[in-house]
Amino acid sequence: MRREVPLILTAIVGITMIIAHFIPPFNILKDLFEDWFFIIAAFAILLGIFNLIKVNADKLYKKQKGWPFGVVVILGFLIMTMVGLCFSGGRSFQDPGTPFYYLYMHVYNPLSATMFALLAFFVASASYRAFRARNVEATMLLLAAFVLM
């Protein structure tokens, strides 16, 4: 029951959004669902921020394995947030020429490209191991790896 209710709600909202795209009278429901989406998204962002800080601060406080990476995560989050909020110069932080845009294009984008490149090697390694397994799950993993690559 815990899994079925969110799945049913998601299906109802998704089908309504698709129908509203083609049938204008359903636009009222579409607008209502979009409003709720923005409200839920705002709370999800706040929850994510608090969780990020709590998990990494606990790691720092207890000096757990990999605690220096927690310092990097917290500093990176604070720097990007402060640059985006405080140094926009009256423009949107996404406009070219702002400090946030510079950090995003010259730090975040290359790092995300690196992560996806590493992911390709991990998928290739997993598919190599899947060749030796020879069962249905291994075949599914191989097909997923093929599509991803």
Sequence and secondary structure as in RCSB ss.txt:
>XXXX:A:sequence
MRREVPLILTAIVGITMIIAHFIPPFNILKDLFEDWFFIIAAFAILLGIFNLIKVNADKLYKKQKGWPFGVVVIL
GFLIMTMVGLCFSGGRSFQDPGTPFYYLYMHVYNPLSATMFALLAFFVASASYRAFRARNVEATMLLLAAFVLM
>XXXX:A:secstr
 TTHHHHHHHHHHHHHHHHHHH GGGHHHHHHHHHHHHHHHHHHHHHHHHHHHHHHHHHHHHT TTHHHHHHHHH
HHHHHHHHHHHSSTTS TTSTTSHHHHHIIIIIHHHHHHHHHHHHHHHHHHHHHHHHH SHHHHHHHHHHHHH 
